[in-house]
Amino acid sequence: MFAKQRGITLVSFIIVLVVIGFFVYMGMVIGPSYSEYYGVVKSMKSLAGQSDSEKADVAKLRNDLQKYFDVGYVESVQAKELKLTRNKSQNEIDLNYEVRRPFIYNIDFVMKFDFSTPLGAGSTRE
């Protein structure tokens, strides 16, 4: 008598590989956008931590942020999209942008990113 066999057939194994490959490919498409977003966050925190950022005008802030973007290989967003909000208590910079990455045929991933941080020395927050 034959013992009861256990395991996965070749067809099932190929199906599992296709599903895993699909999700790996999805991560390869989406991953760089999130990595770039963390570069944007790091650049904005560095800009906000500068001692003269509290009193700087928008043009200088955008120019400085674009330098950070150039060094950090940020290409999906430009510093000209930076918004400065001046309050009596504390000024804040905000960057809101959208990234579209092609996936398969006519399917795209659209990712929206928004980050804001207060200006001034010691203003870096998590």
DRENLONU-734490 format. One record per residue: residue number from 1; residue in one letter; chain; x, y, z of N, C-alpha, C, O, CB in turn. Coordinates in Angstrom, 2 decimals, decimal comma, always signed. Each point is the difference from the previous one (the first is absolute). Glycine has a CB too. Layout:
<rs>
{NUM 'a' 'A' {X Y Z} {X Y Z} {X Y Z} {X Y Z} {X Y Z}} ...
</rs>
This chain:
<rs>
{1 'm' 'A' {+0,83 -1,19 +0,00} {-0,83 +1,19 +0,00} {+0,87 +1,25 +0,00} {+1,05 +0,07 +0,64} {-2,87 -1,32 +0,58}} {2 'f' 'A' {+1,36 +2,21 -1,94} {+0,71 +1,28 -0,06} {-0,37 +0,85 +1,21} {-1,16 +0,04 +0,42} {+1,22 -0,13 -2,94}} {3 'a' 'A' {+0,93 +0,76 +3,07} {-0,28 +0,92 +1,11} {-0,63 +1,27 -0,57} {+0,22 +0,35 -1,16} {+1,72 -1,28 +2,52}} {4 'k' 'A' {-2,74 +1,61 -0,55} {-0,65 +1,22 -0,44} {+1,07 +1,07 -0,22} {+0,79 +0,30 +0,89} {-2,93 -0,90 +0,38}} {5 'q' 'A' {+2,15 +1,17 -2,46} {+1,00 +1,02 -0,32} {-0,46 +1,36 +0,48} {-1,19 +0,31 +0,00} {+1,93 -1,64 -1,98}} {6 'r' 'A' {+0,23 +2,14 +2,39} {-0,28 +1,35 +0,44} {+0,89 +0,95 -0,78} {+1,07 -0,39 -0,48} {-1,75 -0,41 +2,80}} {7 'g' 'A' {+0,26 +2,02 -2,44} {+0,83 +0,98 -0,68} {-0,79 +0,78 -1,03} {-1,22 -0,05 -0,06} {+3,19 -1,40 +0,45}} {8 'i' 'A' {-1,24 +2,15 -1,18} {-0,58 +0,91 -0,97} {+0,37 -0,50 -1,40} {+1,13 -0,45 -0,22} {-1,01 +2,41 +1,85}} {9 't' 'A' {-1,05 -1,88 -2,55} {+0,28 -0,44 -1,36} {+0,77 +1,09 -0,74} {+0,13 +1,12 +0,48} {-2,21 -2,54 -0,49}} {10 'l' 'A' {+2,59 +1,08 -1,13} {+0,76 +0,95 -0,81} {-0,87 +1,17 -0,45} {+0,46 +1,14 +0,01} {+1,00 -3,01 -0,79}} {11 'v' 'A' {-2,68 +1,61 +0,41} {-0,92 +1,07 -0,42} {-0,29 +0,94 +1,16} {+0,01 +1,22 -0,17} {-1,03 -2,75 -1,55}} {12 's' 'A' {+0,78 +0,99 +2,89} {-0,25 +0,83 +1,18} {+1,24 +0,82 +0,34} {-0,11 +1,17 +0,39} {-1,54 -2,85 +0,48}} {13 'f' 'A' {+2,81 +1,08 -1,00} {+1,25 +0,71 +0,27} {+0,18 +1,17 -0,96} {+0,45 +1,07 +0,41} {+0,57 -3,20 +0,46}} {14 'i' 'A' {-1,35 +1,94 -2,13} {+0,11 +1,08 -0,99} {-0,99 +1,11 +0,31} {+0,33 +1,18 -0,15} {+0,42 -2,83 -1,58}} {15 'i' 'A' {-1,95 +1,30 +2,15} {-1,00 +1,01 +0,37} {+0,49 +0,82 +1,20} {-0,14 +1,22 +0,01} {-1,72 -2,70 -0,89}} {16 'v' 'A' {+2,41 +0,82 +1,86} {+0,54 +0,70 +1,17} {+1,13 +0,94 -0,43} {+0,08 +1,13 +0,49} {-0,70 -3,09 +1,01}} {17 'l' 'A' {+1,50 +1,51 -2,39} {+1,09 +0,84 -0,49} {-0,51 +1,22 -0,75} {+0,56 +1,09 +0,13} {+0,87 -3,11 -0,27}} {18 'v' 'A' {-2,49 +1,86 -0,65} {-0,58 +1,12 -0,73} {-0,58 +1,03 +0,97} {+0,19 +1,20 -0,18} {-0,71 -2,72 -1,77}} {19 'v' 'A' {-0,19 +1,06 +2,96} {-0,58 +0,92 +0,99} {+1,11 +0,73 +0,75} {-0,07 +1,22 +0,18} {-1,95 -2,71 +0,07}} {20 'i' 'A' {+3,02 +0,78 +0,20} {+1,13 +0,64 +0,70} {+0,72 +0,97 -0,92} {+0,37 +1,10 +0,42} {-0,11 -3,15 +1,04}} {21 'g' 'A' {-0,04 +1,65 -2,72} {+0,65 +0,88 -0,97} {-0,78 +1,28 -0,25} {+0,58 +1,07 -0,16} {+0,41 -3,08 -0,89}} {22 'f' 'A' {-2,32 +1,90 +1,02} {-0,86 +1,17 -0,19} {+0,21 +1,00 +1,13} {+0,16 +1,20 -0,25} {-1,85 -2,62 -0,95}} {23 'f' 'A' {+1,68 +0,95 +2,44} {+0,17 +0,90 +1,13} {+1,41 +0,55 +0,09} {+0,20 +1,14 +0,43} {-1,98 -2,40 +0,77}} {24 'v' 'A' {+2,77 +0,48 -1,59} {+1,38 +0,51 -0,03} {+0,13 +1,11 -1,04} {+0,62 +1,03 +0,26} {+0,25 -3,29 +0,48}} {25 'y' 'A' {-1,46 +2,06 -1,92} {+0,03 +1,02 -1,04} {-0,73 +1,26 +0,47} {+0,47 +1,11 -0,27} {-0,38 -2,89 -1,49}} {26 'm' 'A' {-1,21 +1,63 +2,45} {-0,72 +1,14 +0,53} {+0,88 +0,78 +0,98} {+0,01 +1,23 -0,02} {-2,19 -2,46 -0,28}} {27 'g' 'A' {+2,90 +0,53 +1,14} {+0,90 +0,65 +0,95} {+1,15 +0,71 -0,70} {+0,46 +1,05 +0,45} {-1,06 -2,78 +1,23}} {28 'm' 'A' {+1,06 +1,15 -2,79} {+1,08 +0,63 -0,76} {-0,46 +1,29 -0,68} {+0,80 +0,91 -0,21} {+0,21 -3,18 -0,15}} {29 'v' 'A' {-2,28 +2,34 +0,02} {-0,54 +1,20 -0,63} {-0,29 +1,08 +1,04} {+0,29 +1,17 -0,22} {-1,27 -2,58 -1,62}} {30 'i' 'A' {+0,40 +1,01 +2,96} {-0,41 +0,97 +1,03} {+1,16 +0,40 +0,91} {+0,07 +1,15 +0,43} {-2,36 -2,13 -0,50}} {31 'g' 'A' {+3,19 +0,07 +0,37} {+1,07 +0,24 +0,97} {+0,84 +1,25 -0,24} {+0,22 +0,75 +0,95} {-0,16 -3,16 -0,70}} {32 'p' 'A' {+0,42 +2,66 -1,46} {+0,82 +1,20 -0,21} {-0,73 +1,32 +0,30} {+0,62 +0,97 +0,41} {+0,61 -2,26 -2,13}} {33 's' 'A' {-2,55 +1,31 +1,51} {-0,75 +1,23 +0,30} {-0,02 +0,27 +1,49} {+0,12 +1,15 +0,43} {-1,54 -1,53 -2,45}} {34 'y' 'A' {+1,26 -0,66 +2,81} {+0,02 +0,18 +1,45} {+1,40 +0,33 +0,49} {+0,16 +0,79 +0,94} {-2,09 -2,37 -0,72}} {35 's' 'A' {+2,92 +1,01 -0,81} {+1,38 +0,34 +0,35} {+0,28 +1,47 -0,31} {+0,65 +0,70 +0,79} {+0,06 -3,07 -1,25}} {36 'e' 'A' {-1,20 +2,83 -0,67} {+0,17 +1,40 -0,36} {-0,77 +0,91 +0,96} {+0,48 +1,09 +0,32} {-0,17 -1,76 -2,73}} {37 'y' 'A' {-1,48 +0,24 +2,86} {-0,77 +0,78 +0,96} {+0,78 +0,19 +1,30} {-0,01 +1,08 +0,58} {-2,11 -1,95 -1,59}} {38 'y' 'A' {+2,80 -0,18 +1,46} {+0,80 +0,14 +1,21} {+1,17 +0,96 -0,23} {+0,44 +0,66 +0,94} {-1,08 -2,99 -0,25}} {39 'g' 'A' {+1,13 +2,42 -1,91} {+1,00 +1,01 -0,35} {-0,57 +1,41 +0,07} {+0,68 +0,93 +0,42} {+0,45 -2,61 -1,87}} {40 'v' 'A' {-2,38 +1,83 +1,02} {-0,69 +1,29 +0,09} {-0,17 +0,40 +1,46} {+0,25 +1,15 +0,37} {-1,46 -1,60 -2,54}} {41 'v' 'A' {+0,79 -0,49 +3,00} {-0,19 +0,27 +1,43} {+1,32 +0,41 +0,63} {+0,05 +0,97 +0,76} {-1,95 -2,62 -0,67}} {42 'k' 'A' {+2,96 +0,94 -0,39} {+1,32 +0,31 +0,55} {+0,46 +1,38 -0,45} {+0,56 +0,76 +0,80} {+0,01 -3,21 -0,77}} {43 's' 'A' {-0,79 +2,78 -1,29} {+0,40 +1,31 -0,52} {-0,79 +1,12 +0,67} {+0,57 +1,03 +0,36} {+0,01 -2,10 -2,55}} {44 'm' 'A' {-1,88 +0,87 +2,36} {-0,82 +1,03 +0,63} {+0,36 +0,19 +1,47} {+0,01 +1,12 +0,50} {-1,85 -1,65 -2,10}} {45 'k' 'A' {+2,15 -0,56 +2,29} {+0,41 +0,12 +1,40} {+1,34 +0,71 +0,10} {+0,21 +0,80 +0,91} {-1,46 -2,90 -0,35}} {46 's' 'A' {+2,16 +1,82 -1,48} {+1,29 +0,69 +0,00} {-0,18 +1,48 -0,27} {+0,64 +0,84 +0,64} {+0,49 -2,94 -1,41}} {47 'l' 'A' {-2,00 +2,43 -0,17} {-0,27 +1,41 -0,31} {-0,64 +0,69 +1,20} {+0,37 +1,13 +0,33} {-0,65 -1,71 -2,76}} {48 'a' 'A' {-0,66 -0,08 +3,08} {-0,69 +0,60 +1,14} {+0,94 +0,18 +1,19} {-0,20 +0,90 +0,81} {-1,93 -1,93 -1,59}} {49 'g' 'A' {+3,14 +0,20 +0,88} {+0,94 +0,09 +1,12} {+1,06 +1,07 -0,16} {+0,74 +0,27 +0,95} {-1,15 -2,65 -0,60}} {50 'q' 'A' {+0,51 +2,99 -1,52} {+0,98 +1,07 -0,18} {-0,36 +1,18 +0,88} {-1,17 +0,29 +0,23} {+1,60 -1,03 -2,60}} {51 's' 'A' {+0,59 +1,40 +2,87} {-0,23 +1,09 +0,96} {-0,69 +1,20 -0,64} {-0,74 +0,71 +0,68} {+2,74 -1,47 +0,57}} {52 'd' 'A' {-1,77 +1,02 -2,54} {-0,59 +1,18 -0,64} {-1,30 -0,31 -0,74} {-0,53 +0,88 -0,68} {+2,83 +0,03 +0,46}} {53 's' 'A' {-2,82 -2,11 +0,32} {-1,19 -0,37 -0,77} {-1,26 +0,70 +0,49} {-0,93 +0,21 -0,77} {+2,00 -2,40 +0,33}} {54 'e' 'A' {-1,11 +2,55 +1,71} {-1,19 +0,63 +0,56} {-0,27 +1,36 -0,64} {-1,16 +0,37 -0,20} {+1,58 -1,56 +2,35}} {55 'k' 'A' {+0,63 +1,92 -2,48} {-0,16 +1,35 -0,53} {+0,19 +0,07 -1,52} {-0,13 +1,08 -0,58} {+0,91 -0,21 +2,76}} {56 'a' 'A' {-0,48 -1,98 -2,82} {+0,28 +0,00 -1,44} {-1,29 +0,17 -0,80} {-1,09 -0,37 +0,45} {+3,09 -1,10 -0,06}} {57 'd' 'A' {-1,85 +2,02 -1,59} {-1,16 +0,14 -0,87} {-0,21 -1,30 -0,78} {+0,84 -0,90 +0,03} {-0,44 +3,41 -0,22}} {58 'v' 'A' {-1,52 -2,58 -0,51} {-0,37 -1,23 -0,69} {+1,00 -0,35 -1,10} {+0,32 -1,18 -0,18} {-2,72 +1,68 +0,68}} {59 'a' 'A' {+2,89 +0,49 -1,22} {+0,94 -0,27 -1,09} {+1,28 -0,64 +0,52} {+0,52 -0,94 -0,61} {-1,48 +2,87 -0,67}} {60 'k' 'A' {+1,48 -1,43 +2,39} {+1,22 -0,57 +0,57} {-0,26 -1,42 +0,51} {+0,83 -0,89 -0,20} {-0,03 +3,20 +0,84}} {61 'l' 'A' {-1,93 -2,53 +0,00} {-0,34 -1,34 +0,48} {-0,11 -0,98 -1,16} {+0,49 -1,13 +0,09} {-1,69 +2,14 +1,87}} {62 'r' 'A' {+0,55 -0,59 -3,04} {-0,13 -0,88 -1,17} {+1,35 -0,29 -0,63} {+0,27 -1,12 -0,42} {-2,55 +2,04 +0,02}} {63 'n' 'A' {+3,13 +0,10 +0,32} {+1,34 -0,19 -0,56} {+0,82 -0,98 +0,84} {+0,64 -0,90 -0,54} {-0,74 +3,24 -0,40}} {64 'd' 'A' {+0,06 -2,16 +2,25} {+0,74 -0,90 +0,90} {-0,56 -1,43 -0,07} {+0,76 -0,97 +0,00} {-0,26 +2,92 +1,52}} {65 'l' 'A' {-1,83 -2,06 -1,57} {-0,61 -1,33 -0,07} {+0,35 -0,70 -1,32} {+0,21 -1,21 -0,02} {-2,09 +2,02 +1,49}} {66 'q' 'A' {+1,94 -0,04 -2,57} {+0,36 -0,61 -1,27} {+1,44 -0,53 +0,04} {+0,30 -1,02 -0,63} {-1,90 +2,57 -0,55}} {67 'k' 'A' {+2,47 -0,87 +1,89} {+1,38 -0,50 +0,16} {+0,00 -1,33 +0,76} {+0,72 -0,92 -0,37} {+0,15 +3,29 +0,36}} {68 'y' 'A' {-1,68 -2,45 +1,06} {-0,12 -1,27 +0,74} {-0,55 -1,10 -0,91} {+0,46 -1,14 +0,04} {-0,82 +2,41 +2,10}} {69 'f' 'A' {-0,64 -0,92 -2,97} {-0,58 -0,98 -0,92} {+1,03 -0,48 -1,02} {+0,05 -1,19 -0,32} {-2,29 +2,27 +0,63}} {70 'd' 'A' {+3,05 -0,16 -0,81} {+1,02 -0,38 -1,00} {+1,02 -0,96 +0,60} {+0,42 -0,95 -0,67} {-0,74 +3,15 -0,47}} {71 'v' 'A' {+0,72 -1,96 +2,37} {+0,97 -0,87 +0,66} {-0,64 -1,35 +0,34} {+0,67 -1,03 -0,07} {+0,51 +3,05 +1,00}} {72 'g' 'A' {-2,45 -2,02 -0,56} {-0,68 -1,22 +0,42} {-0,68 -0,76 -1,12} {-0,74 -0,95 +0,27} {+0,42 +2,03 +1,88}} {73 'y' 'A' {+0,53 -0,68 -3,41} {-0,58 -0,68 -1,17} {-1,53 -0,03 +0,05} {-0,61 -1,01 -0,36} {+2,68 -0,38 +0,22}} {74 'v' 'A' {-2,68 +2,47 +0,58} {-1,45 +0,10 -0,01} {-0,40 +0,59 -1,35} {+0,38 +1,12 -0,33} {-0,51 -0,82 +2,89}} {75 'e' 'A' {-0,64 -1,06 -3,34} {-0,36 +0,43 -1,34} {-1,50 +0,11 -0,24} {-0,42 +0,59 -1,00} {+2,51 -1,65 +0,24}} {76 's' 'A' {-2,91 +0,53 +1,63} {-1,44 -0,01 -0,22} {-0,68 +1,31 +0,39} {-1,14 +0,24 -0,38} {+1,20 -2,67 +0,76}} {77 'v' 'A' {+0,62 +3,24 +0,36} {-0,58 +1,25 +0,46} {+1,05 +1,10 -0,09} {+1,19 -0,25 +0,16} {-2,77 -0,98 +1,39}} {78 'q' 'A' {+1,13 +2,43 -1,82} {+0,89 +1,16 -0,07} {-0,25 +0,88 +1,23} {-1,08 +0,00 +0,57} {+1,10 -0,08 -3,11}} {79 'a' 'A' {+0,99 +0,82 +2,91} {-0,10 +0,87 +1,18} {-0,98 +1,14 -0,22} {-0,46 +0,60 +0,97} {+2,80 -1,19 -0,38}} {80 'k' 'A' {-2,67 +0,91 -1,84} {-0,94 +1,09 -0,26} {-1,41 -0,33 +0,50} {-0,85 +0,89 +0,07} {+2,23 -0,24 -2,06}} {81 'e' 'A' {-1,64 -1,90 +2,31} {-1,30 -0,40 +0,55} {-0,09 +0,19 +1,51} {-1,04 -0,26 +0,60} {+0,85 -1,37 -2,47}} {82 'l' 'A' {+1,27 +2,08 +2,48} {+0,04 +0,24 +1,45} {-0,93 +1,16 +0,37} {-0,01 +1,03 -0,67} {+2,38 -1,91 +0,78}} {83 'k' 'A' {-3,13 +0,70 +0,95} {-0,88 +1,05 +0,49} {+0,45 +0,40 +1,40} {+0,33 -0,85 +0,82} {-2,26 -0,01 -2,21}} {84 'l' 'A' {+1,95 +2,15 +1,64} {+0,39 +0,54 +1,30} {-1,23 +0,60 +0,65} {-0,67 +0,85 -0,59} {+3,03 -0,40 -0,20}} {85 't' 'A' {-2,65 -0,88 +2,01} {-1,12 +0,54 +0,77} {+0,58 +0,76 +1,18} {+0,70 -0,56 +0,84} {-2,25 -1,33 -1,54}} {86 'r' 'A' {+1,25 +3,18 +0,75} {+0,50 +0,83 +1,10} {-1,10 +0,20 +1,03} {-1,08 +0,51 -0,32} {+2,69 +0,67 -1,24}} {87 'n' 'A' {-1,33 -1,59 +2,78} {-0,91 +0,18 +1,13} {+0,68 +0,88 +1,03} {+1,21 +0,22 -0,07} {-2,30 -2,46 -0,34}} {88 'k' 'A' {+0,32 +2,74 +1,36} {+0,60 +0,81 +1,06} {+0,87 -0,86 +0,91} {+1,02 +0,47 +0,50} {-2,98 +1,09 -0,59}} {89 's' 'A' {+1,56 -2,80 +0,29} {+0,75 -0,86 +0,91} {+1,21 -0,63 -0,69} {+1,11 +0,04 +0,54} {-3,23 -0,50 +0,72}} {90 'q' 'A' {+1,91 -0,12 -2,44} {+1,11 -0,69 -0,66} {-0,29 -0,14 -1,50} {-1,13 -0,30 -0,40} {+1,66 -0,95 +2,54}} {91 'n' 'A' {+0,49 +1,46 -2,94} {-0,13 -0,18 -1,44} {+0,16 -1,48 -0,36} {+0,65 -0,76 +0,72} {+0,24 +3,09 -1,12}} {92 'e' 'A' {-1,51 -2,72 -0,71} {+0,01 -1,40 -0,38} {+0,15 -0,12 -1,52} {-0,56 +0,78 -0,75} {-0,87 -1,37 +2,75}} {93 'i' 'A' {+2,21 -0,42 -2,42} {+0,11 -0,29 -1,42} {-0,76 -1,29 -0,29} {-0,02 -0,92 +0,81} {+2,26 +2,09 -0,96}} {94 'd' 'A' {-2,86 -1,20 -1,04} {-0,84 -1,14 -0,37} {+0,29 -0,36 -1,45} {+0,14 +0,87 -0,86} {-1,94 -0,18 +2,51}} {95 'l' 'A' {+1,90 -1,98 -1,90} {+0,21 -0,50 -1,36} {-1,00 -1,12 -0,25} {+0,02 -1,03 +0,68} {+2,46 +1,65 -0,63}} {96 'n' 'A' {-3,33 -0,41 -1,02} {-1,06 -0,95 -0,35} {+0,17 -0,33 -1,48} {-0,08 +0,90 -0,84} {-1,53 +0,01 +2,63}} {97 'y' 'A' {+1,84 -2,18 -2,12} {+0,21 -0,37 -1,39} {-0,50 -1,41 -0,28} {-0,30 -0,77 +0,91} {+2,27 +2,28 -0,99}} {98 'e' 'A' {-2,05 -1,81 -1,20} {-0,54 -1,28 -0,46} {+1,00 -0,63 -0,98} {+0,60 +0,68 -0,83} {-3,00 +0,14 +1,14}} {99 'v' 'A' {+2,56 -2,13 -0,20} {+0,90 -0,75 -0,88} {-0,82 -1,07 -0,71} {-0,77 -0,72 +0,63} {+2,78 +1,17 +0,88}} {100 'r' 'A' {-1,82 -0,55 -2,82} {-0,69 -1,03 -0,80} {+1,06 -0,91 -0,60} {+0,89 +0,46 -0,70} {-2,85 +1,10 +0,17}} {101 'r' 'A' {+1,85 -2,86 +0,80} {+0,94 -0,99 -0,52} {-0,77 -1,03 -0,84} {-0,97 -0,57 +0,48} {+2,53 +0,91 +1,51}} {102 'p' 'A' {-1,12 -0,58 -3,23} {-0,66 -1,03 -0,81} {+0,28 -1,39 +0,57} {+1,10 -0,29 +0,48} {-0,90 +1,76 -2,51}} {103 'f' 'A' {-1,22 -2,32 +1,98} {+0,14 -1,34 +0,56} {-0,06 -1,06 -1,11} {+1,04 -0,51 -0,42} {-2,10 +1,30 +2,58}} {104 'i' 'A' {-0,12 -1,11 -2,63} {-0,18 -0,98 -1,06} {-0,97 +0,58 -1,03} {-1,10 +0,43 +0,35} {+1,54 -2,37 +1,25}} {105 'y' 'A' {-0,03 +1,95 -2,82} {-0,80 +0,46 -1,13} {-0,56 +1,39 +0,27} {+0,76 +0,97 -0,02} {-1,33 -3,34 -0,54}} {106 'n' 'A' {-0,74 +2,50 +0,83} {-0,57 +1,31 +0,27} {-0,36 +0,19 +1,47} {-0,86 +0,83 +0,32} {-0,01 -0,82 -2,65}} {107 'i' 'A' {+1,49 -0,74 +3,21} {-0,23 +0,11 +1,44} {+1,16 +0,76 +0,61} {+1,17 -0,37 -0,17} {-2,49 -1,80 +0,23}} {108 'd' 'A' {+1,00 +3,25 +0,65} {+0,99 +0,82 +0,67} {-0,26 +0,01 +1,50} {-1,14 -0,18 +0,45} {+1,40 +1,62 -2,51}} {109 'f' 'A' {+0,81 -1,24 +2,82} {-0,13 +0,26 +1,43} {+0,12 +1,50 +0,20} {+0,92 +0,64 -0,52} {+0,05 -2,91 +1,15}} {110 'v' 'A' {-1,91 +2,85 +0,12} {+0,04 +1,42 +0,33} {+0,20 +0,09 +1,50} {-0,81 -0,50 +0,78} {-0,69 +1,15 -2,74}} {111 'm' 'A' {+2,59 +0,02 +2,36} {+0,30 +0,15 +1,42} {+0,01 +1,48 +0,34} {+0,63 +0,80 -0,69} {+0,72 -2,94 +0,71}} {112 'k' 'A' {-2,04 +2,50 +1,05} {-0,05 +1,39 +0,46} {+0,81 +0,11 +1,27} {-0,15 -0,79 +0,93} {-2,12 +1,15 -1,98}} {113 'f' 'A' {+3,12 +0,65 +1,07} {+0,86 +0,23 +1,16} {-0,22 +1,42 +0,51} {-0,14 +0,93 -0,79} {+1,86 -2,60 -0,07}} {114 'd' 'A' {-1,74 +1,82 +2,16} {-0,17 +1,31 +0,63} {+0,84 +0,02 +1,27} {-0,12 -0,89 +0,85} {-2,24 +1,17 -1,81}} {115 'f' 'A' {+3,19 +0,73 +1,08} {+0,82 +0,13 +1,21} {+0,13 +1,48 +0,34} {+0,22 +0,83 -0,88} {+1,05 -2,96 +0,35}} {116 's' 'A' {-1,40 +2,44 +1,79} {+0,20 +1,37 +0,47} {+0,79 -0,04 +1,30} {-0,09 -0,95 +0,78} {-2,05 +1,73 -1,87}} {117 't' 'A' {+2,93 +0,27 +1,29} {+0,83 +0,09 +1,20} {+0,16 +1,46 +0,38} {+0,04 +0,86 -0,88} {+1,19 -2,99 +0,27}} {118 'p' 'A' {-1,15 +2,43 +1,90} {+0,21 +1,39 +0,42} {+1,43 +0,44 -0,28} {+0,93 -0,80 -0,01} {-2,68 +0,52 +1,79}} {119 'l' 'A' {+1,91 +1,57 -2,00} {+1,32 +0,57 -0,26} {+0,69 +0,41 +1,28} {-0,65 +0,23 +1,02} {-0,15 +0,56 -3,24}} {120 'g' 'A' {+2,11 -0,68 +2,15} {+0,79 +0,48 +1,14} {+0,92 -1,05 +0,56} {-0,22 -1,20 -0,20} {-1,60 +2,75 +0,73}} {121 'a' 'A' {+2,84 -1,10 +0,17} {+0,97 -0,92 +0,61} {-0,71 -0,84 +1,05} {-0,79 +0,52 +0,79} {+2,70 +1,10 -1,22}} {122 'g' 'A' {-1,62 -2,90 +0,43} {-0,58 -0,90 +0,99} {-1,44 -0,36 -0,30} {-0,73 -0,46 +0,88} {+2,24 +1,43 +0,78}} {123 's' 'A' {-1,94 -0,76 -2,93} {-1,40 -0,25 -0,33} {-0,21 -1,34 -0,67} {-1,11 -0,28 -0,46} {+0,82 +2,70 +0,24}} {124 't' 'A' {+1,32 -3,25 +0,16} {-0,19 -1,29 -0,66} {-0,88 -0,89 +0,85} {+0,24 -0,20 +1,19} {+1,99 +0,41 -2,30}} {125 'r' 'A' {-3,25 -0,72 +0,48} {-0,93 -0,90 +0,70} {-0,13 -1,27 -0,78} {+0,27 -0,03 -1,20} {-1,52 +1,96 +2,18}} {126 'e' 'A' {+0,85 -2,97 -0,34} {-0,15 -1,31 -0,66} {-1,37 -0,12 -0,59} {-0,32 -1,03 -0,59} {+1,95 +0,01 +2,17}} 
</rs>
